[in-house]
Every structure is written in C-alpha cells, then in structure tokens.
Amino acid sequence: MKYNKIKNIFLKFFKKKKHKIFKSSSIINKNKKNIKLMFINSGINQFLDYFSKKKKKYNKIANIQKCIRITGKNNDLNMVGYDNLHHTMFEMMGNWSFGSYSQEKAIKLAWELITKKYKISKKKIYVTIFKGDKKNNLDFDYKSYNTWKKLINKNNILFFGIKHNFWKIDNFNFCGPSTEIHIDIRKYNKKNILGKLLVNKNNNSIIELWNIVNIKYLIKNNIIYKNKNLLSDKYIDTGMGFERLCMIIQNKQSTYETDIFLPIIKKIEKILYIKYGINNKTDIVIKIISDHIRSIFFSILDGIKPNNKKNGYIIRKLIRRSLIYSYKYLFIKKPFLYKILPTLFKLYYNNYYYDNNKYYFLLKKNIKILKNEENKFFLFLKKNYLIVKKILLKKNKKKKIKIDKKIIYNIFDTYGIYYFLIKKICLKYNIKIINFNKINNKIIEL
C-alpha cells in the first residue's frame, strides 16, 4: 500500500466518523502562550485552546500534522541515522474528542482502523495500560483495560507506570493516562522470545505505533491534579506516527525502506555516486541526510531561514550536521543538499501547500537559500581550518601545549572545527593528542 493511500484511508475513516478534518498547521510554533516550543512537536499543539475551553467550534477533529522534534525532552537527534525509527521531522496522525467520546470509543476507533482498514494482524498487536501511581495519587486505568480485554487476548495486554503510560505536553499543561498500541514486526525468531517481553525495551522489533490519552489532569511544577474544567472521560488526544505506520503496512524493517524515504535516498545515491544498503557507515550518513533534508525543507518552506537565532539556528545545525557527516565519511567537500529539494517538492508540496502558482517560485527561492547556506559553511570551514592549523603548528613547535580534551573543546567552541579535522592536522604533523580515548566524539562532531 502506497503512502498516499495510507494517508487517504486515515482521513476518509475519520471523516466518515463525523470528525472535522483539519489541515496541518505551520511547522513553526506560533502559539507561545500555551506552549513554549520553537517547532510544533505533536498534533495536539494547534488544539490546546479546545482543551482549555477557550475555543470549541468542533468536538471531534482529526488531522495529519507535520512535526519537528529536535529540542527539549522530545529530542531524537542523536538517534537519527543510528536506528531505523527516529526522525527529526515526522508526520503525526491524530484524532481528538473535546467532550464527544471517551477512551472506550477512542480505543474502538483505533482498533477498527488498524485491523479492518489497514488489516494489521491482531496476533501482532500488544497494548499497554497505565497501572496507576501511588506517589501522584493516580488510579489504575480500568476503563482502558475493560475495553481492551474484549478486543484482544489478555496475554497481549501489559501494564506500565508513569514513565511509559502517562502523557504530558510539558510541566505546565494538560496530561493524562495513556494506552498504547505496539506492533510486532519480527519476521523470524518469534518462538524464541515472547513479543510481550520486548515491549518498551528499546527494541526495534516491537514498534510503538499509537498513543491514546485521556486528558483529565493538569500538571504544574511537576504536581498533577484533576482538571475540574474538563469532562474527565471525554477529552481524548491520540497520536500515531505516519512513518512507522507505513513501515508496518509495507512490511519493512526500517522507515527508511518505505516509499516515503526511498525517492529521497535514490536522489542522494545519484547526486553522491554512492549506494544504500552496502556499507553501514555510508548507510548512517544517507539516513541522516534523508532525515535532515525533510526538516530543512519544511522549515524553509514555512518561513525559517538558517541563521544564528532560535529555530533558524536549529535548521543551520541540521544543514551543517548533514554536510559534516558527508565530508567525514563520503569526502564530499561542496554543496549538494540543495539538489535534493526538487524531489522533496514533488513528494510533499501538494500534500501541504496548495498554491500551485507559487510552486516553481518557491522551489527556486528555497534552492537559493539552501545553496547559499551550504556555500557559507564550506567557506567558514576552509578559513577556520587554516587558522586552527596555524595555531596548532605554532604551539607545537614551541612545545607549549599538549593537545588534550580541553584544547579540542576550546577549538571547536571558538572556531567550529570538528574533532576529526583536528585529528587530521595532528596526524599529518606528528602532534600528539593525549587522553585520546576519553574524548567524546559525538559531542565534538555533531
């Protein structure tokens, strides 16, 4: 099943269930009063006023929201490229009830969609339920349990605490117990270990797919209390990762193998004259580029320019991270990211942006912005590399320093020259690096 069909099934399903279908909001968080984020990081962000009853035009809503998770507690950056699931940018499928239906109905809707419309096997499904928390005086989620036991084998129902099954936006907002749907995507060795033993164990074989939250509490300064303004069992927030859903339905072991990412990866292969699926290090670089370019694409298209301020700095960081990985492992020393943008426009423009008269104008504009940023970085790198080289050679000649962790951090902080480039200079000119094994490569390089 193609990714566009998967999207259409979701939207048609909830439209038939009398939900108002909303378009995705901008990826930039413009509602700073409700939540202090630079980027939209979940589907609920644009509907927070509905929960606070400041705005309630519709009581049932569904949408597919573009999200970025790079900063704050939901920071997946360091996992991107190194596993098969996490992304800086993803699309969140969600449905909400604002006083219309309870957790029981939300569970039944989710079950109908994934088992009947998407035809995911019931045998592959595990669900988790909030077991309560005495410290915060929170009860066991009986309603979810009583609903699930009528739908699924009891052996596939698991119970977790506040870490896994209690959802909150931040420490000053709405929250509540959640029930989660996990899918076993293993093809082999299912008899060797029960799937239930792998749930919430950071195992890429059992995938958390859908989170269904009963928003009936508020949290302030880490204190959770009941929200008397809400109908406690009829305010529901759900979220399902679109990339993960595609991976499951398309029977893949990685989101990068789905038809969401394959066109991007093929474009990268063509531009850089490399092949995906042959070398692990090369694959990591390709995955990082194919992930980051989506965040870069949507951010620039929504009006963020790479710079040194707030969300502009984050996008600049993603651009430079992509280029540094390409430089280090693929020896690419010139701009290339901008060449991927036409593929992104083809994949996503008509899904999220509706003025076709601006298509070529925006494509040209975005290519110019990204290419200029890439050129700036390589000029900056070349200039500072020569400065650092001169400093190291001069100090080494006078035998005034030993190159250690502190020196390397200072060079990176001052000149933005990464550890692998410092190491390259030191090896070439026989400059000794002490405490080599204690240097944290990830902090230095990323």
VEXKE-120400 format. One line per 4 residues: for each residue x, y, z of C-alpha. Coordinates in nm, 2 decimals, always signed. Layout:
<titis>
X,Y,Z ~ ...
</titis>
This chain:
<titis>
+0.00,+0.00,+0.00 ~ +0.15,+0.34,-0.11 ~ +0.20,+0.61,+0.15 ~ -0.06,+0.84,-0.01
-0.33,+0.57,+0.01 ~ -0.24,+0.51,+0.38 ~ -0.30,+0.88,+0.44 ~ -0.63,+0.89,+0.25
-0.76,+0.59,+0.43 ~ -0.70,+0.76,+0.77 ~ -0.86,+1.09,+0.67 ~ -1.16,+0.92,+0.50
-1.21,+0.70,+0.80 ~ -1.24,+0.98,+1.05 ~ -1.44,+1.20,+0.81 ~ -1.69,+0.92,+0.79
-1.69,+0.91,+1.17 ~ -1.80,+1.27,+1.17 ~ -1.47,+1.43,+1.26 ~ -1.37,+1.77,+1.12
-1.06,+1.72,+0.92 ~ -0.80,+2.00,+0.98 ~ -0.51,+2.08,+0.76 ~ -0.16,+2.07,+0.92
-0.06,+2.40,+1.08 ~ +0.28,+2.55,+1.01 ~ +0.58,+2.36,+1.15 ~ +0.67,+2.68,+1.34
+0.50,+2.71,+1.68 ~ +0.30,+3.03,+1.68 ~ +0.10,+2.96,+2.00 ~ +0.37,+3.06,+2.25
+0.11,+3.14,+2.52 ~ +0.01,+2.77,+2.55 ~ +0.34,+2.60,+2.50 ~ +0.69,+2.73,+2.47
+0.83,+2.54,+2.17 ~ +1.02,+2.66,+1.87 ~ +0.86,+2.39,+1.65 ~ +0.53,+2.20,+1.65
+0.62,+1.87,+1.80 ~ +0.28,+1.69,+1.82 ~ -0.07,+1.70,+1.67 ~ -0.22,+1.85,+1.98
-0.04,+2.18,+1.97 ~ -0.29,+2.37,+1.75 ~ -0.58,+2.24,+1.95 ~ -0.48,+2.34,+2.31
-0.74,+2.61,+2.32 ~ -1.01,+2.34,+2.27 ~ -0.89,+2.17,+2.59 ~ -0.90,+2.49,+2.79
-1.25,+2.56,+2.66 ~ -1.13,+2.90,+2.52 ~ -1.23,+2.77,+2.17 ~ -1.46,+2.48,+2.09
-1.61,+2.51,+1.74 ~ -1.58,+2.14,+1.68 ~ -1.60,+1.85,+1.93 ~ -1.44,+1.58,+1.70
-1.12,+1.66,+1.50 ~ -0.87,+1.46,+1.30 ~ -0.56,+1.57,+1.11 ~ -0.21,+1.48,+0.99
+0.04,+1.73,+1.14 ~ +0.40,+1.79,+1.03 ~ +0.62,+1.79,+1.34 ~ +0.98,+1.85,+1.43
+1.14,+1.71,+1.75 ~ +1.49,+1.83,+1.80 ~ +1.49,+2.04,+2.12 ~ +1.36,+1.98,+2.47
+1.26,+1.65,+2.63 ~ +1.15,+1.51,+2.29 ~ +1.49,+1.53,+2.13 ~ +1.55,+1.24,+1.89
+1.85,+1.40,+1.71 ~ +2.13,+1.17,+1.83 ~ +1.93,+0.85,+1.74 ~ +1.86,+0.96,+1.39
+2.06,+0.76,+1.14 ~ +2.17,+0.51,+1.41 ~ +1.84,+0.33,+1.43 ~ +1.55,+0.26,+1.19
+1.27,+0.46,+1.36 ~ +1.35,+0.80,+1.49 ~ +1.33,+1.12,+1.28 ~ +1.38,+1.49,+1.34
+1.08,+1.56,+1.12 ~ +0.77,+1.33,+1.11 ~ +0.40,+1.33,+1.03 ~ +0.17,+1.28,+1.32
-0.18,+1.13,+1.25 ~ -0.42,+1.21,+1.53 ~ -0.79,+1.23,+1.63 ~ -0.94,+1.43,+1.92
-1.25,+1.44,+2.13 ~ -1.35,+1.76,+2.31 ~ -1.64,+1.63,+2.52 ~ -1.77,+1.40,+2.24
-1.65,+1.05,+2.32 ~ -1.45,+0.87,+2.59 ~ -1.14,+0.65,+2.60 ~ -1.35,+0.34,+2.53
-1.47,+0.49,+2.19 ~ -1.12,+0.61,+2.10 ~ -0.98,+0.26,+2.15 ~ -1.26,+0.10,+1.94
-1.20,+0.36,+1.66 ~ -0.82,+0.28,+1.66 ~ -0.89,-0.10,+1.66 ~ -1.13,-0.07,+1.37
-0.89,+0.14,+1.17 ~ -0.58,-0.07,+1.22 ~ -0.74,-0.42,+1.20 ~ -1.01,-0.37,+0.94
-0.89,-0.08,+0.72 ~ -0.52,-0.14,+0.74 ~ -0.56,-0.51,+0.80 ~ -0.28,-0.54,+1.06
-0.29,-0.88,+1.21 ~ -0.44,-0.90,+1.57 ~ -0.18,-1.15,+1.66 ~ +0.09,-0.89,+1.61
-0.07,-0.63,+1.84 ~ +0.03,-0.56,+2.20 ~ -0.13,-0.29,+2.41 ~ +0.00,-0.12,+2.72
-0.22,+0.03,+3.00 ~ -0.14,+0.27,+3.29 ~ -0.11,+0.07,+3.61 ~ -0.15,+0.38,+3.84
+0.09,+0.57,+4.05 ~ +0.06,+0.59,+4.43 ~ +0.31,+0.87,+4.47 ~ +0.09,+1.10,+4.25
-0.24,+0.95,+4.37 ~ -0.32,+0.83,+4.02 ~ -0.56,+0.53,+3.97 ~ -0.52,+0.22,+3.75
-0.68,+0.28,+3.41 ~ -0.97,+0.04,+3.45 ~ -1.17,+0.19,+3.15 ~ -0.89,+0.11,+2.90
-0.84,-0.23,+3.05 ~ -1.21,-0.33,+3.04 ~ -1.23,-0.22,+2.68 ~ -0.91,-0.39,+2.56
-0.99,-0.73,+2.72 ~ -1.30,-0.75,+2.50 ~ -1.09,-0.69,+2.18 ~ -0.76,-0.86,+2.23
-0.60,-1.17,+2.40 ~ -0.53,-1.09,+2.77 ~ -0.18,-1.21,+2.73 ~ -0.12,-0.92,+2.49
-0.22,-0.66,+2.75 ~ +0.07,-0.52,+2.95 ~ +0.08,-0.27,+3.24 ~ +0.33,+0.02,+3.29
+0.37,+0.32,+3.51 ~ +0.40,+0.69,+3.47 ~ +0.72,+0.67,+3.26 ~ +0.56,+0.49,+2.97
+0.18,+0.53,+3.01 ~ +0.12,+0.88,+3.14 ~ +0.14,+1.16,+2.88 ~ +0.21,+1.53,+2.93
+0.29,+1.81,+2.70 ~ +0.53,+1.98,+2.94 ~ +0.54,+2.06,+3.32 ~ +0.27,+2.33,+3.29
-0.01,+2.19,+3.08 ~ -0.27,+1.91,+3.02 ~ -0.19,+1.55,+3.08 ~ -0.34,+1.21,+3.15
-0.31,+0.83,+3.14 ~ -0.25,+0.67,+2.81 ~ -0.29,+0.34,+2.64 ~ -0.05,+0.25,+2.36
-0.07,+0.01,+2.07 ~ +0.26,-0.17,+1.98 ~ +0.31,-0.39,+1.67 ~ +0.54,-0.69,+1.65
+0.72,-0.66,+1.31 ~ +0.95,-0.95,+1.35 ~ +0.97,-1.20,+1.06 ~ +1.19,-1.46,+1.24
+1.26,-1.60,+1.59 ~ +0.92,-1.52,+1.73 ~ +0.91,-1.85,+1.91 ~ +1.25,-1.79,+2.08
+1.12,-1.49,+2.28 ~ +0.77,-1.37,+2.35 ~ +0.69,-1.03,+2.20 ~ +0.54,-0.90,+2.53
+0.89,-0.92,+2.68 ~ +1.03,-0.67,+2.42 ~ +0.76,-0.40,+2.46 ~ +0.91,-0.07,+2.59
+1.26,-0.23,+2.59 ~ +1.41,+0.00,+2.31 ~ +1.38,-0.30,+2.07 ~ +1.33,-0.21,+1.71
+1.12,-0.53,+1.66 ~ +0.82,-0.42,+1.87 ~ +0.71,-0.08,+1.75 ~ +0.51,+0.17,+1.95
+0.25,+0.29,+1.69 ~ -0.04,+0.47,+1.85 ~ -0.08,+0.66,+2.18 ~ -0.44,+0.72,+2.31
-0.45,+0.97,+2.60 ~ -0.74,+1.06,+2.83 ~ -0.67,+1.42,+2.91 ~ -0.82,+1.46,+3.25
-0.54,+1.61,+3.46 ~ -0.33,+1.93,+3.47 ~ +0.03,+1.95,+3.57 ~ +0.20,+2.25,+3.73
+0.56,+2.24,+3.87 ~ +0.55,+1.86,+3.84 ~ +0.24,+1.84,+4.06 ~ -0.05,+1.65,+3.89
-0.41,+1.74,+3.98 ~ -0.76,+1.69,+3.84 ~ -0.88,+1.95,+3.59 ~ -1.24,+2.03,+3.70
-1.30,+2.23,+3.38 ~ -1.28,+1.92,+3.16 ~ -1.53,+1.64,+3.12 ~ -1.28,+1.39,+3.27
-1.36,+1.09,+3.05 ~ -1.45,+1.26,+2.72 ~ -1.14,+1.46,+2.63 ~ -0.92,+1.25,+2.42
-0.59,+1.31,+2.24 ~ -0.43,+1.05,+2.02 ~ -0.12,+1.03,+1.80 ~ +0.01,+0.78,+1.55
+0.35,+0.81,+1.37 ~ +0.28,+0.80,+1.00 ~ +0.63,+0.68,+0.90 ~ +0.60,+0.39,+1.14
+0.26,+0.30,+1.01 ~ +0.39,+0.29,+0.66 ~ +0.68,+0.07,+0.77 ~ +0.44,-0.18,+0.93
+0.19,-0.18,+0.64 ~ +0.46,-0.20,+0.38 ~ +0.62,-0.49,+0.57 ~ +0.96,-0.32,+0.61
+1.21,-0.33,+0.90 ~ +1.30,+0.04,+0.87 ~ +1.11,+0.36,+0.80 ~ +1.39,+0.44,+0.55
+1.28,+0.14,+0.34 ~ +0.93,+0.28,+0.28 ~ +0.82,+0.48,-0.02 ~ +0.84,+0.79,+0.19
+1.22,+0.79,+0.20 ~ +1.32,+0.57,-0.10 ~ +1.28,+0.86,-0.36 ~ +1.50,+1.08,-0.13
+1.76,+0.81,-0.08 ~ +1.77,+0.73,-0.46 ~ +1.83,+1.10,-0.53 ~ +2.11,+1.11,-0.27
+2.26,+0.80,-0.43 ~ +2.25,+0.97,-0.77 ~ +2.40,+1.30,-0.65 ~ +2.68,+1.15,-0.44
+2.75,+0.84,-0.66 ~ +2.70,+0.60,-0.37 ~ +2.48,+0.30,-0.29 ~ +2.25,+0.25,+0.01
+2.25,-0.09,+0.18 ~ +2.61,-0.19,+0.12 ~ +2.82,-0.02,+0.40 ~ +2.69,+0.05,+0.75
+2.88,+0.39,+0.78 ~ +2.76,+0.50,+0.44 ~ +2.40,+0.40,+0.53 ~ +2.41,+0.61,+0.85
+2.52,+0.91,+0.65 ~ +2.25,+0.86,+0.39 ~ +1.98,+0.81,+0.66 ~ +2.10,+1.13,+0.84
+2.08,+1.33,+0.52 ~ +1.74,+1.19,+0.41 ~ +1.60,+1.27,+0.75 ~ +1.75,+1.62,+0.80
+1.66,+1.73,+0.45 ~ +1.29,+1.69,+0.53 ~ +1.32,+1.91,+0.84 ~ +1.52,+2.16,+0.64
+1.27,+2.16,+0.35 ~ +0.96,+2.21,+0.56 ~ +1.12,+2.47,+0.78 ~ +1.25,+2.69,+0.50
+0.91,+2.65,+0.32 ~ +0.73,+2.77,+0.63 ~ +0.95,+3.07,+0.66 ~ +1.25,+2.98,+0.87
+1.58,+3.10,+0.73 ~ +1.91,+2.94,+0.86 ~ +2.08,+3.18,+1.09 ~ +2.22,+3.21,+1.45
+1.89,+3.27,+1.62 ~ +1.64,+3.03,+1.78 ~ +1.48,+2.80,+1.52 ~ +1.70,+2.94,+1.25
+2.00,+2.81,+1.44 ~ +1.84,+2.46,+1.47 ~ +1.80,+2.44,+1.09 ~ +2.15,+2.57,+1.04
+2.27,+2.29,+1.27 ~ +2.09,+2.03,+1.07 ~ +2.24,+2.16,+0.75 ~ +2.59,+2.15,+0.89
+2.54,+1.82,+1.05 ~ +2.45,+1.67,+0.72 ~ +2.75,+1.83,+0.55 ~ +2.99,+1.73,+0.82
+2.88,+1.36,+0.80 ~ +2.91,+1.37,+0.43 ~ +3.26,+1.54,+0.45 ~ +3.39,+1.29,+0.70
+3.26,+0.96,+0.57 ~ +3.20,+1.03,+0.20 ~ +3.47,+1.30,+0.14 ~ +3.21,+1.54,-0.01
+3.35,+1.90,+0.00 ~ +3.10,+2.10,-0.19 ~ +2.73,+2.19,-0.16 ~ +2.48,+1.92,-0.26
+2.18,+1.93,-0.03 ~ +2.00,+2.19,-0.24 ~ +1.99,+1.94,-0.53 ~ +1.76,+1.72,-0.33
+1.49,+1.99,-0.29 ~ +1.31,+1.92,-0.62 ~ +1.25,+1.56,-0.50 ~ +1.10,+1.70,-0.17
+0.88,+1.94,-0.36 ~ +0.75,+1.66,-0.58 ~ +0.68,+1.44,-0.28 ~ +0.52,+1.69,-0.04
+0.42,+2.02,-0.19 ~ +0.07,+1.91,-0.30 ~ +0.01,+1.74,+0.04 ~ +0.06,+2.06,+0.25
+0.08,+2.36,+0.02 ~ -0.20,+2.45,-0.22 ~ -0.10,+2.75,-0.43 ~ +0.04,+2.58,-0.74
+0.11,+2.92,-0.90 ~ +0.39,+2.96,-0.64 ~ +0.54,+2.61,-0.69 ~ +0.83,+2.70,-0.91
+0.89,+3.04,-0.75 ~ +0.92,+2.87,-0.41 ~ +1.14,+2.59,-0.54 ~ +1.38,+2.83,-0.69
+1.38,+3.05,-0.38 ~ +1.44,+2.76,-0.14 ~ +1.72,+2.62,-0.36 ~ +1.89,+2.96,-0.34
+1.86,+2.99,+0.04 ~ +1.99,+2.64,+0.10 ~ +2.28,+2.66,-0.16 ~ +2.39,+2.99,-0.01
+2.39,+2.84,+0.34 ~ +2.60,+2.54,+0.22 ~ +2.85,+2.77,+0.05 ~ +2.88,+2.98,+0.37
+2.96,+2.67,+0.57 ~ +3.23,+2.54,+0.34 ~ +3.40,+2.89,+0.32 ~ +3.38,+2.91,+0.70
+3.52,+2.56,+0.74 ~ +3.81,+2.63,+0.50 ~ +3.90,+2.96,+0.66 ~ +3.89,+2.83,+1.02
+4.07,+2.50,+0.93 ~ +4.37,+2.71,+0.81 ~ +4.35,+2.92,+1.13 ~ +4.34,+2.62,+1.36
+4.62,+2.45,+1.16 ~ +4.84,+2.76,+1.21 ~ +4.77,+2.77,+1.58 ~ +4.84,+2.40,+1.64
+5.17,+2.41,+1.44 ~ +5.29,+2.72,+1.61 ~ +5.22,+2.60,+1.96 ~ +5.35,+2.25,+1.89
+5.68,+2.40,+1.75 ~ +5.73,+2.59,+2.07 ~ +5.63,+2.28,+2.27 ~ +5.39,+2.49,+2.48
+5.09,+2.26,+2.47 ~ +4.98,+1.90,+2.46 ~ +4.67,+1.86,+2.26 ~ +4.41,+1.72,+2.50
+4.03,+1.71,+2.55 ~ +4.02,+2.07,+2.68 ~ +4.21,+2.21,+2.39 ~ +3.99,+2.03,+2.14
+3.67,+2.16,+2.31 ~ +3.81,+2.51,+2.30 ~ +3.90,+2.49,+1.93 ~ +3.56,+2.35,+1.85
+3.38,+2.62,+2.06 ~ +3.59,+2.90,+1.91 ~ +3.64,+2.80,+1.55 ~ +3.37,+2.54,+1.49
+3.64,+2.29,+1.37 ~ +3.54,+1.93,+1.44 ~ +3.75,+1.67,+1.61 ~ +3.81,+1.46,+1.31
+3.96,+1.76,+1.13 ~ +4.18,+1.84,+1.43 ~ +4.29,+1.48,+1.44 ~ +4.37,+1.50,+1.07
+4.61,+1.80,+1.13 ~ +4.77,+1.63,+1.43 ~ +4.84,+1.31,+1.24 ~ +4.98,+1.49,+0.94
+5.23,+1.70,+1.15 ~ +5.30,+1.44,+1.43 ~ +5.13,+1.64,+1.70 ~ +5.04,+1.42,+2.00
+4.68,+1.40,+2.13 ~ +4.67,+1.29,+2.49 ~ +4.37,+1.12,+2.66 ~ +4.26,+1.03,+2.31
+4.01,+0.76,+2.43 ~ +3.84,+1.00,+2.67 ~ +3.73,+1.24,+2.40 ~ +3.36,+1.22,+2.34
+3.34,+1.20,+1.96 ~ +2.97,+1.26,+1.94 ~ +2.98,+1.59,+2.14 ~ +3.27,+1.71,+1.93
+3.15,+1.61,+1.59 ~ +2.78,+1.69,+1.60
</titis>
